[in-house]
Amino acid sequence: MNGPRAFYETEALRGGWTVRQMDRQISSQFYERTTLSRNMAAMLEKGEVALLGDALTPKEAIKATCILEFLDLKDKYSESDLEDALIRRLSAHCSRQDRQHLIRT
């Protein structure tokens, strides 16, 4: 491994870590504990296991601002602002798909 960052990137991809799981692993110094461990394979297997607190509920996932960043909404927005932004993005996406389909045929 080429340091902590590469380690966490590799393990997050390999283990399918959530953001919470990644934060927990970094906070608990998982990289340092793993590199110092006599049984590195066992530590890596242990790191793959998600805890109950790692999973996002559907309600939490919808509230996560990182998921909605592509909508370019302000910090505070109403439900109708969210609906409008989603409709605009979907419409633009569908228009692009239609144009690409026409070009291919």
N, C-alpha and C positions, 0 to 999 in steps of 0.2 A: 504494500500500500504506500501511497505517496502522501501520508499525513492524514490528519483527522477529516478534512473536508472530503477527500476522495473516498475515505473509508465510509463516511456517513452517506455519501451519494450512492456508492455501490450497494451498501446494505439496505438503504431505503428502496432502491429499485428492485433488488433481489427479494426483499421481504415484503414489498408492497406497503410500506409504512404510511400511516396517515401523518398529517402535520403534527398532531398531538403526540403521536408515538415518536416522531423524530425529535420534538422538543424534549420529551421525557428522556430519550436516549442521550441527548447532548447534555442535559442537566445532570444526569446520573453518571456522566463521564464514561459512557459505554466504550468509547474508543480506547481510553486509557486502561480501563479494567480488562478489556479484551486483549490488548497487546501485552499486558503484564501477566495474563492468565497462563497457567501451565497447560490448560486444555482449551485452546482457542476454539476448536470446533464446537465444543459444548456451549461456550459463551455465545457463539454466533447463533446456534440453535435456540438458545434461551432468548436472544434478542429478537427473534422472529415472532415470538408469541405476543400478541396484543393483549393489553389489559382492558378490563371493562371500561375504564375511563378514557381509553384511546379512541373509541369509536364515536363518530358524530351521529346524532339522531337526525332524521330528515329535517326536522324543524331547525336544528342548529346549522345544518348544511345550507339551507336556504338563507339563513341570516348572515352567513359568512360573507364579508365584504369582498374577499378575494375572488369569489365566484362571480360577482356582479360587476367587477371592474370594467369589463368590456363594454358595459352599457353607458359609461361616462356619466353616471349620476352624481349629484352633489352628496355631501355627507348626510343630509336629511332629505328624504323624498317620501312622497305619498305612494300608496298602493297604485293609484292611477298613473303616476309618473313611471313606476316600475312596469306596469302593463304596457304603456305607450312605448317605452324604450325597448321592451322585448318584441313588440309587434314590429317596430321600425327595423330592428336587427334581423328578425326572421324574414320580413319582406325583402330587405336588401339581399339577404342570403339566397332566398328563393329566386330573385331576379337574376343574380349572378349564375345560379345553377341553370336556369332556363337559357341564358345567353350561351353558356358553355355547351349545353346540350344542342342548341341550334348550330353552333360552330362545328361540332363533331359530326353532325348528320349531313 
